């Protein structure tokens, strides 16, 4: 999203101004999905959280100051800035959780995923969803707060997580072009 890129760019500029080499990163660029069967569930459950920004704990206050300035100027709203310094308790991946389908070389990104997706139990059958506080099937039927709901396909149809997302987007574009070319005949 444009607002994510704007905030990221302004944080980068401020880090540069202060002589810091750190870079803000977009969460989805730090993650890899280990089992494609669960891609849609991960993408769909995370939804806009995929685009949250992440900085190391020692840079959070600076990044937050930049965000506040942009918010006051009415330029940026709704972008998440992860407070990575508060995630130490999330080093383990709960067994059977959706977090087990996501890896990251970034300890902070992985901890955040463990916190968010660690509470989401994976179910092979929709009938099993109600056995857990929060659960999901690979085809995006979600159960949370005693409510079952289907995640809208528009949320996960275009993937953003990991290197494979680019390949999938490219294939989707090729298929769209072929379909449009076929229509035009």
C-alpha positions in Angstrom: 0.0 0.0 0.0 1.0 3.6 -0.8 0.9 4.6 2.9 3.2 1.8 3.9 5.8 2.9 1.3 5.5 6.5 2.3 6.1 5.7 6.0 8.9 3.3 5.2 10.6 6.0 3.0 10.3 8.7 5.7 11.7 6.4 8.4 14.6 5.5 6.1 15.3 9.2 5.6 15.2 9.8 9.3 17.6 6.9 10.0 19.9 8.2 7.3 19.8 11.7 8.8 20.7 10.3 12.2 23.5 8.2 10.7 21.8 4.9 11.4 22.3 2.0 8.9 19.1 0.2 10.0 16.3 -0.3 7.5 12.6 -0.6 8.1 11.2 -3.7 6.5 7.7 -4.8 5.4 6.7 -7.9 7.3 5.6 -9.9 4.2 9.1 -9.4 2.7 10.7 -11.1 5.7 8.5 -14.2 5.7 8.4 -17.5 3.8 5.6 -20.0 3.7 6.8 -23.5 4.2 3.8 -25.4 2.9 1.9 -23.9 -0.1 -1.3 -25.8 1.0 -1.6 -23.2 3.8 -0.6 -20.1 1.8 -4.1 -18.7 1.5 -4.9 -19.3 5.1 -1.7 -17.4 6.2 -2.2 -14.6 3.7 -5.9 -14.3 4.5 -5.6 -14.5 8.3 -2.9 -11.9 8.4 -4.7 -9.7 5.8 -3.4 -6.1 6.3 -0.9 -7.2 9.0 1.2 -8.6 6.1 2.2 -4.9 5.4 3.1 -3.9 8.9 6.6 -2.3 9.2 9.2 -3.7 11.4 12.3 -2.1 12.9 14.8 -3.3 15.5 13.8 -2.5 19.1 16.5 0.2 19.4 15.0 2.1 16.5 11.3 1.8 17.4 10.9 5.2 19.1 12.5 7.0 16.2 10.2 5.3 13.7 7.2 6.0 15.9 8.1 9.7 16.0 8.2 9.8 12.2 4.9 8.0 12.1 3.4 10.5 14.6 4.6 13.4 12.5 3.1 12.0 9.3 -0.2 11.3 11.2 -0.4 14.9 12.3 0.2 16.0 8.7 -2.7 13.8 7.8 -0.6 11.7 5.4 -0.5 8.3 7.0 -3.1 6.2 8.9 -3.7 2.5 9.4 -0.1 1.3 9.0 1.1 -1.0 11.7 4.5 -0.4 13.2 5.6 -3.5 15.2 7.1 -2.9 18.6 9.7 -5.7 18.3 11.1 -5.0 21.8 7.9 -6.5 23.3 8.1 -9.9 21.6 10.7 -11.8 23.6 8.0 -14.2 24.9 7.3 -15.6 21.4 10.3 -17.7 20.6 8.5 -21.0 20.4 6.0 -22.1 17.8 2.9 -23.8 19.3 2.4 -27.2 17.8 -0.3 -27.5 15.2 -0.5 -23.7 14.9 -0.6 -21.7 11.7 2.7 -20.1 12.8 4.4 -23.5 12.0 3.7 -22.8 8.3 5.8 -19.6 8.3 9.6 -19.2 8.6 11.8 -16.1 8.7 15.5 -15.3 9.0 14.4 -12.3 11.1 14.0 -13.2 14.7 11.6 -10.2 15.2 9.4 -11.2 12.2 9.2 -14.8 13.4 8.4 -13.7 17.0 5.6 -11.5 15.7 4.2 -14.4 13.5 4.4 -16.7 16.5 2.4 -14.2 18.6 -0.3 -13.7 15.9 -0.5 -17.1 14.2 0.6 -19.2 17.2 -2.9 -19.0 18.6 -4.5 -20.2 15.4 -4.9 -24.0 15.2 -4.9 -25.6 11.8 -7.8 -27.9 11.0 -8.1 -30.3 8.1 -11.9 -30.4 8.3 -14.3 -27.6 8.9 -16.1 -29.8 11.4 -13.1 -29.6 13.7 -12.9 -25.8 13.8 -15.2 -25.4 16.9 -12.8 -27.6 19.0 -10.4 -24.7 19.3 -10.7 -21.1 20.5 -9.2 -19.9 17.2 -8.8 -22.1 14.2 -8.6 -22.2 10.4 -8.8 -24.6 7.5 -6.4 -24.5 4.5 -9.3 -23.3 2.4 -9.8 -20.2 4.7 -12.8 -21.1 6.9 -12.0 -19.4 10.1 -13.3 -19.9 13.6 -12.8 -17.1 16.3 -14.8 -15.7 19.2 -17.3 -18.6 18.7 -18.0 -17.4 15.1 -17.3 -19.3 11.9 -16.6 -17.2 8.8 -15.1 -17.6 5.4 -12.2 -15.2 4.6 -12.9 -13.3 1.4 -10.8 -14.7 -1.5 -10.0 -11.1 -2.6 -7.8 -10.8 0.5 -5.5 -13.8 -0.4 -5.9 -14.2 -4.1 -2.9 -12.0 -4.8 -0.1 -13.3 -2.5 2.5 -11.1 -0.9 4.4 -13.3 1.5 7.8 -14.7 0.5 9.7 -15.1 -2.7 7.2 -17.5 -4.1 4.6 -14.8 -4.0 6.3 -13.0 -6.9 6.2 -16.1 -9.1 2.5 -16.7 -8.3 1.7 -13.0 -9.2 3.6 -13.4 -12.5 1.7 -16.5 -13.3 -1.6 -14.8 -12.4 -0.7 -11.9 -14.7 0.1 -14.2 -17.6 -3.2 -16.0 -17.2 -5.1 -12.7 -17.1 -3.4 -11.5 -20.3 -4.1 -14.8 -22.0 -7.8 -14.7 -21.0 -8.1 -11.1 -22.2 -6.4 -12.0 -25.5 -8.8 -14.9 -25.9 -11.8 -12.6 -25.2 -10.5 -10.1 -27.8 -10.6 -12.7 -30.6 
